[in-house]
Amino acid sequence: MRSGAKVAVVGGVFAVVAGGVGYAGYNLWEGMTGGTTTTVSAEGTPRRTGPVTAEETRTTAEGFLAAWAAGDAAKAAGFTDDPSTAHSALSAHLTNTHIEGVKTVPGTPTGTTVPFTVSALVSYDGDRVPWTYTSRLTVVRGLSTGQPRVDWSQSVLHPELKDGQSLKVTSGGAPAIRAVDREGTELTAERYPSLRPVLDELRKRYGAEAGSTPGVELVAMSEGDTPDRTLLTLRKGKAGEVRTTLDAGVQAAAEKAVRRYPESSVVAIKPSTGEVRAVANNRKDGWNAAFLGKQAPGSTMKIVTASLLLEKGLVAADRVAECPAEAMYHGTRFRNLDGFRLDGQTFRQSFARSCNTAFVKLIDDVDDDSALGTQARDVFGIGLEWKTGVPTWDGSVPAETGGVAAAQYIGQGTVQMNALTMASVTATAKTGVFRQPIVVPASLDDREIARTPRALDGSAARQLRDMMRATARGSGTGAAAMAGVGGDKGAKTGSAEVDLQGQANSWFAAFADDLAAAAVVQAAGHGGDAAGPLVASVLKAR
């Protein structure tokens, strides 16, 4: 700037004064020193080339900041290399932030980059809060005009803004809550990362019922008016308390367990009440697959299938059952793991060793293609539209025929489950009665809890538990994983094959006293190898 030039802020408006004449616009640029004129533009004015000079950097930055401080979005945008986008962004910024008394102070340039400080007051609904932050801009030479211009991006407005985002003051959105476990321990996403989507849903659904009030915030807003982050709090909201059925100790064990296995999910339920004690996921996408996933559950589905066969009297735990190495059904061949067979052994042993053929060979004797789906719905509550208090998906066992129906009996084909539904299946097996899983007590919003038409037959329930106990001990497929779990315990392993996936998904469902849990680990092989130790870790926390 020429000798004698002064920079001042008057009435909240940034002004540049040189030789007693106000710098009013960019039209005065021509004739100032710096750069090298090499061509003439279409308008007949010299077009400069070469690096942007120090004087060009200072003067351009000062002109842009002065116009911004004056609230002249059009003039400020004229100093940028993208006037249309900048004008829209600056106009929205000056309107949506409820900003007033803007002052802009440039710092010392580093090359063509100029740091600056913005200070103002943000006013909304009677609240007036000071706001000060620093940002930076870079001056470049316009390709078509050769004139120095501010290289426009949303980060010029605020360093935490990305392209496509804007600033907005809002008092909308769900109010904050203080979620607590069944004994009053606070549950936070920082301490229990897997609960983040659950806590978000609790906030949306129960903030008002809990007596919460929203705060007033200046936020970075993405397209679709989705708040990304809070930049300034004008008024703090009041957090209401939402009590859940979760158990902080069991939840901590679940969080620790899933960290050992990428792409894993686990849910724990109290069988006597249906209360969910823990839900945890370790997924790159952050999705709550434990509650919302849809996957074939492998041989853990045999809990449901065995209950059907027991109730129909087609098998008994102590009765000998066929378990050949292979079985055919309607042109589909089924094999046992590594081709094993059991000769002269009971159905209890077939269940404990997870013999596929022992189940497939009995489909014709059931003589009802819809029987498995009916059993899953009427006894285990699958597909009854559970109302847990947060979004969940409650499984599907559609009616099928032929080889697809046979695959369902061993948890393949079109059966779709998740960790929540299989934990619930296990809990029902433990007590013989379906109790719909809940995360938030129904009394909070008087929602209707799903109920099944009937309980599991008493004899079938006793035999089913006995077979699950055998699986968790001795030569059962779940014995190694459950070795360190005490109390009354039972289990079922599962390995679900997935098309185009080299390794099967690892599934495991088990109970210990009054806690049931189920887990799935993607592409981890046999159920006892990955999902089994995960479930065992959670059960030990009871």
ZAMARGU-4260 file (C-alpha; in steps of 0.2 Angstrom, whole numbers, plus 5000, padded with zeros to 4 digits):
<rodrens>
0) 5000/5000/5000 | 5006/5018/4996 | 5015/5028/5010 | 5002/5036/5021 | 4988/5023/5018
5) 4978/5019/5033 | 4966/5004/5038 | 4952/5007/5050 | 4935/5000/5056 | 4921/5012/5057
10) 4904/5008/5064 | 4908/4990/5061 | 4912/4992/5043 | 4930/4989/5037 | 4937/5003/5026
15) 4953/5006/5017 | 4958/5025/5016 | 4972/5030/5005 | 4977/5048/5002 | 4960/5054/5009
20) 4950/5045/4996 | 4940/5029/5001 | 4944/5013/4992 | 4927/5010/4986 | 4928/4997/4973
25) 4939/4986/4962 | 4938/4997/4947 | 4951/5008/4954 | 4963/4993/4953 | 4969/4998/4935
30) 4985/5008/4935 | 4991/5002/4952 | 5009/4995/4952 | 5013/4976/4951 | 5012/4963/4938
35) 5017/4963/4920 | 5004/4968/4906 | 5006/4956/4892 | 4989/4956/4883 | 4973/4966/4881
40) 4957/4959/4887 | 4941/4959/4876 | 4936/4975/4885 | 4951/4984/4880 | 4959/4984/4898
45) 4977/4977/4901 | 4977/4959/4907 | 4991/4955/4919 | 5001/4939/4920 | 5014/4932/4931
50) 5014/4929/4950 | 5002/4939/4961 | 5012/4953/4969 | 5012/4957/4988 | 5003/4973/4984
55) 4989/4964/4974 | 4987/4952/4988 | 4985/4965/5001 | 4973/4976/4992 | 4962/4962/4985
60) 4961/4955/5003 | 4957/4972/5010 | 4944/4975/4997 | 4935/4959/5000 | 4935/4960/5019
65) 4929/4978/5019 | 4914/4973/5008 | 4910/4958/5018 | 4911/4968/5034 | 4899/4981/5026
70) 4886/4968/5023 | 4888/4970/5004 | 4888/4952/4997 | 4888/4957/4979 | 4903/4969/4981
75) 4913/4956/4991 | 4909/4942/4979 | 4916/4953/4965 | 4933/4951/4973 | 4933/4932/4971
80) 4936/4921/4956 | 4918/4913/4958 | 4907/4928/4960 | 4891/4918/4958 | 4894/4905/4971
85) 4902/4918/4983 | 4888/4930/4982 | 4875/4916/4986 | 4886/4910/5001 | 4890/4927/5008
90) 4871/4932/5007 | 4866/4916/5016 | 4880/4919/5029 | 4874/4937/5032 | 4856/4931/5034
95) 4856/4914/5042 | 4869/4917/5055 | 4859/4932/5062 | 4876/4941/5063 | 4878/4960/5066
100) 4892/4972/5070 | 4904/4963/5059 | 4923/4968/5060 | 4936/4960/5049 | 4955/4962/5053
105) 4968/4956/5041 | 4984/4948/5047 | 5001/4948/5040 | 5001/4939/5023 | 5012/4924/5020
110) 5015/4924/5001 | 4998/4926/4993 | 4989/4919/5009 | 4981/4931/5021 | 4975/4926/5038
115) 4961/4937/5045 | 4950/4938/5061 | 4931/4940/5061 | 4922/4947/5076 | 4903/4950/5077
120) 4888/4947/5088 | 4876/4933/5084 | 4858/4938/5089 | 4843/4926/5090 | 4827/4925/5100
125) 4833/4937/5113 | 4851/4930/5115 | 4866/4940/5109 | 4883/4931/5110 | 4900/4937/5104
130) 4908/4927/5091 | 4926/4928/5085 | 4936/4916/5074 | 4950/4916/5062 | 4951/4911/5044
135) 4962/4914/5029 | 4960/4917/5011 | 4972/4915/4996 | 4974/4927/4981 | 4976/4920/4964
140) 4976/4928/4947 | 4960/4926/4937 | 4963/4915/4921 | 4952/4926/4909 | 4955/4943/4917
145) 4972/4942/4924 | 4966/4952/4939 | 4970/4946/4957 | 4955/4937/4965 | 4951/4929/4981
150) 4951/4910/4978 | 4934/4906/4983 | 4929/4891/4995 | 4917/4889/5009 | 4932/4889/5021
155) 4934/4907/5018 | 4918/4910/5027 | 4924/4899/5041 | 4938/4887/5042 | 4927/4872/5047
160) 4915/4874/5033 | 4917/4862/5018 | 4910/4865/5000 | 4891/4862/5001 | 4890/4867/5019
165) 4883/4883/5026 | 4881/4892/5043 | 4864/4893/5051 | 4857/4898/5068 | 4844/4885/5074
170) 4834/4880/5089 | 4827/4866/5080 | 4832/4848/5080 | 4829/4835/5095 | 4834/4841/5112
175) 4848/4834/5122 | 4845/4819/5133 | 4854/4811/5147 | 4853/4792/5144 | 4856/4781/5159
180) 4857/4762/5161 | 4845/4752/5172 | 4854/4758/5188 | 4856/4776/5183 | 4874/4776/5176
185) 4875/4788/5162 | 4878/4781/5145 | 4888/4792/5133 | 4894/4789/5115 | 4912/4794/5120
190) 4912/4780/5133 | 4902/4767/5123 | 4904/4771/5105 | 4892/4757/5099 | 4878/4766/5107
195) 4879/4782/5096 | 4865/4777/5084 | 4855/4771/5099 | 4857/4787/5109 | 4853/4798/5093
200) 4837/4788/5092 | 4833/4790/5110 | 4836/4809/5108 | 4824/4810/5093 | 4810/4800/5101
205) 4810/4804/5119 | 4818/4821/5121 | 4802/4830/5123 | 4794/4816/5135 | 4810/4817/5146
210) 4807/4836/5149 | 4822/4841/5137 | 4822/4858/5129 | 4833/4862/5114 | 4847/4874/5114
215) 4851/4888/5101 | 4866/4885/5091 | 4876/4891/5076 | 4879/4876/5066 | 4888/4870/5050
220) 4874/4864/5040 | 4875/4851/5026 | 4864/4850/5011 | 4847/4845/5016 | 4848/4855/5032
225) 4857/4842/5042 | 4868/4849/5056 | 4885/4843/5055 | 4894/4852/5070 | 4891/4866/5082
230) 4902/4881/5080 | 4894/4892/5093 | 4881/4889/5107 | 4870/4904/5110 | 4859/4895/5123
235) 4862/4878/5131 | 4847/4866/5130 | 4841/4857/5145 | 4844/4838/5145 | 4830/4827/5151
240) 4834/4809/5158 | 4829/4793/5148 | 4831/4777/5158 | 4835/4762/5147 | 4836/4743/5151
245) 4855/4743/5146 | 4868/4738/5159 | 4884/4748/5159 | 4894/4733/5164 | 4888/4722/5151
250) 4889/4735/5138 | 4907/4739/5142 | 4911/4720/5140 | 4902/4720/5124 | 4911/4736/5117
255) 4928/4727/5122 | 4923/4711/5114 | 4919/4718/5097 | 4935/4728/5096 | 4944/4711/5094
260) 4934/4706/5078 | 4932/4718/5063 | 4914/4719/5056 | 4906/4711/5072 | 4890/4713/5081
265) 4883/4707/5098 | 4867/4709/5108 | 4863/4703/5126 | 4846/4700/5133 | 4839/4696/5150
270) 4827/4681/5146 | 4816/4683/5161 | 4811/4700/5155 | 4816/4703/5137 | 4826/4718/5143
275) 4841/4722/5131 | 4857/4723/5142 | 4870/4727/5128 | 4872/4731/5110 | 4888/4733/5101
280) 4895/4734/5084 | 4913/4736/5076 | 4909/4741/5059 | 4918/4753/5047 | 4902/4761/5042
285) 4896/4764/5060 | 4879/4756/5056 | 4869/4747/5070 | 4869/4730/5061 | 4866/4722/5078
290) 4848/4729/5078 | 4845/4732/5059 | 4855/4719/5050 | 4848/4705/5038 | 4858/4690/5036
295) 4857/4671/5036 | 4861/4665/5054 | 4868/4648/5049 | 4865/4634/5061 | 4860/4645/5076
300) 4843/4644/5067 | 4843/4625/5072 | 4836/4631/5089 | 4820/4636/5080 | 4820/4621/5069
305) 4824/4609/5083 | 4809/4616/5093 | 4798/4612/5079 | 4804/4594/5077 | 4802/4592/5095
310) 4785/4598/5096 | 4779/4587/5082 | 4786/4572/5090 | 4798/4569/5075 | 4813/4568/5087
315) 4817/4567/5105 | 4833/4573/5113 | 4837/4555/5119 | 4831/4546/5103 | 4843/4540/5090
320) 4842/4551/5074 | 4850/4548/5057 | 4865/4559/5054 | 4873/4553/5037 | 4887/4563/5029
325) 4876/4569/5015 | 4857/4571/5011 | 4848/4575/4996 | 4832/4585/4996 | 4823/4590/4979
330) 4839/4589/4970 | 4849/4599/4982 | 4864/4591/4991 | 4868/4595/5009 | 4883/4590/5018
335) 4890/4591/5036 | 4906/4600/5040 | 4921/4590/5034 | 4909/4576/5029 | 4907/4569/5047
340) 4893/4557/5051 | 4886/4550/5067 | 4880/4532/5068 | 4868/4527/5081 | 4869/4543/5091
345) 4854/4553/5098 | 4846/4569/5092 | 4855/4578/5106 | 4872/4573/5099 | 4866/4578/5081
350) 4861/4595/5088 | 4877/4597/5099 | 4888/4592/5084 | 4878/4603/5072 | 4873/4589/5060
355) 4864/4597/5045 | 4858/4581/5038 | 4849/4576/5054 | 4837/4591/5051 | 4836/4590/5032
360) 4830/4572/5032 | 4815/4577/5042 | 4807/4590/5031 | 4795/4578/5022 | 4789/4571/5039
365) 4785/4589/5044 | 4774/4590/5028 | 4770/4608/5029 | 4781/4621/5019 | 4776/4635/5030
370) 4778/4626/5047 | 4796/4633/5051 | 4790/4651/5048 | 4774/4648/5058 | 4785/4641/5072
375) 4797/4656/5071 | 4782/4669/5072 | 4770/4660/5084 | 4783/4654/5097 | 4799/4665/5095
380) 4790/4681/5089 | 4800/4683/5073 | 4791/4696/5062 | 4779/4703/5074 | 4785/4721/5072
385) 4794/4723/5089 | 4793/4740/5097 | 4809/4740/5107 | 4810/4759/5109 | 4822/4762/5095
390) 4822/4756/5077 | 4825/4737/5075 | 4822/4723/5063 | 4814/4707/5069 | 4818/4694/5057
395) 4810/4685/5042 | 4807/4666/5038 | 4797/4666/5022 | 4787/4651/5016 | 4798/4641/5003
400) 4798/4624/4995 | 4811/4612/4989 | 4829/4614/4992 | 4827/4632/4998 | 4815/4626/5012
405) 4828/4613/5017 | 4841/4627/5017 | 4830/4637/5029 | 4830/4622/5042 | 4849/4625/5044
410) 4849/4644/5043 | 4853/4646/5025 | 4843/4651/5010 | 4830/4665/5013 | 4830/4666/5032
415) 4836/4683/5038 | 4841/4687/5056 | 4853/4698/5066 | 4861/4698/5083 | 4846/4705/5091
420) 4834/4692/5084 | 4845/4677/5088 | 4848/4684/5106 | 4829/4684/5108 | 4828/4666/5100
425) 4840/4661/5113 | 4831/4670/5127 | 4815/4661/5122 | 4823/4644/5122 | 4830/4648/5139
430) 4813/4652/5147 | 4801/4644/5134 | 4791/4660/5133 | 4794/4674/5121 | 4797/4691/5129
435) 4799/4705/5116 | 4816/4714/5118 | 4815/4731/5124 | 4828/4745/5126 | 4816/4758/5134
440) 4802/4753/5146 | 4785/4753/5137 | 4778/4764/5151 | 4788/4779/5144 | 4777/4780/5129
445) 4763/4767/5132 | 4768/4758/5116 | 4761/4741/5113 | 4773/4726/5115 | 4772/4711/5103
450) 4766/4695/5110 | 4766/4678/5103 | 4750/4667/5102 | 4758/4653/5113 | 4773/4648/5122
455) 4784/4633/5118 | 4778/4616/5123 | 4785/4612/5141 | 4793/4596/5136 | 4800/4603/5120
460) 4807/4617/5130 | 4816/4606/5142 | 4823/4595/5129 | 4829/4610/5119 | 4838/4618/5134
465) 4846/4601/5137 | 4853/4600/5119 | 4859/4618/5121 | 4868/4613/5137 | 4876/4598/5128
470) 4882/4610/5115 | 4891/4620/5128 | 4900/4606/5136 | 4910/4590/5132 | 4911/4587/5113
475) 4899/4600/5108 | 4904/4613/5095 | 4902/4627/5108 | 4912/4619/5122 | 4928/4627/5119
480) 4921/4645/5118 | 4910/4642/5133 | 4923/4634/5144 | 4926/4649/5155 | 4908/4653/5157
485) 4900/4647/5174 | 4882/4644/5179 | 4868/4636/5169 | 4874/4637/5152 | 4869/4632/5134
490) 4874/4637/5116 | 4872/4634/5098 | 4886/4638/5084 | 4883/4643/5067 | 4892/4646/5051
495) 4883/4655/5037 | 4889/4653/5019 | 4888/4669/5009 | 4889/4669/4990 | 4905/4676/4983
500) 4913/4677/5001 | 4927/4665/5004 | 4924/4663/5022 | 4908/4659/5031 | 4900/4671/5043
505) 4903/4666/5061 | 4888/4665/5072 | 4886/4660/5090 | 4871/4661/5102 | 4871/4656/5120
510) 4864/4658/5138 | 4871/4658/5155 | 4859/4659/5170 | 4847/4674/5166 | 4857/4682/5152
515) 4857/4677/5133 | 4868/4684/5119 | 4871/4681/5101 | 4885/4688/5089 | 4890/4688/5071
520) 4907/4691/5064 | 4909/4693/5046 | 4919/4681/5036 | 4927/4673/5052 | 4923/4655/5048
525) 4916/4643/5061 | 4904/4650/5074 | 4915/4644/5089 | 4931/4652/5083 | 4926/4671/5083
530) 4908/4674/5088 | 4909/4661/5102 | 4923/4669/5112 | 4914/4686/5109 | 4898/4680/5116
535) 4907/4671/5131 | 4915/4688/5135 | 4898/4696/5137 | 4890/4682/5147 | 4905/4683/5159
540) 4900/4701/5163 | 4883/4696/5170
</rodrens>
